[in-house]
Amino acid sequence: MDTEADPHVGLRGARAPEFQRVAIAGSQATNGNGAGQAHGRWPAGTIASRVLVLNASYEPINVCNVRRATVLVLKERAEVIERGEGALHSERLVFRRPCVIRLIRYVRVPRDAHRRKITRKAVLARDAWTCQYCGSQSGGLTVDHVIPRSRGGESVWENIVASCAPCNRKKANLTPREARMHPRSRPRPPGPNVFIRLASPRIPVVWERYLVAA
Ligand SMILES: [Zn+2]
């Protein structure tokens, strides 16, 4: 099971008994509503509920919610590396809300784990919202097939780059050689950081050091 890319797979369907009695206090503090008003429920969909999951090697591999993070910690699959505002209470334990957790056992992430989600947003994020032909960062970025589809180019990470609209028009159905337009950096499948940044609208400050390191 430790070869799975998704650290939660092994927990699907499993529930930590302790978790049934866990309630959260102070979870609303970050919203300015005062602490201690959220007993018995978890803040859903808020940035406060996002937890960065690091591999045993400290590489960031995923984002999960506080509920999953808590289960992983209670089952001793993960340890808490950074804590945030708010505390989790149960009959037998109290601990502050995890912000960053680290898996105890190393999980091998297949090299193609992130290949599936080719979206315009992910391509632009990978390329730092920069046209790969002229370096422009102005708005209206599109994605371009380096080898055009009409010339047999595939829709894979290695053949798609961010391109400004003028470059996209200029390149049209030409190959890089014909157009004399070559991507500045060789397009590759992005690492997990790109998806972590896309999954979390705002990156908590405490996450940054772990993302930079990757
Ligand atoms: Zn351009």
Residues whose N, C-alpha, C, O or C-beta is under 5 A from the ligand:
A	BS01	ZN	C131 Y133 C134 G135 S136 C164 C167
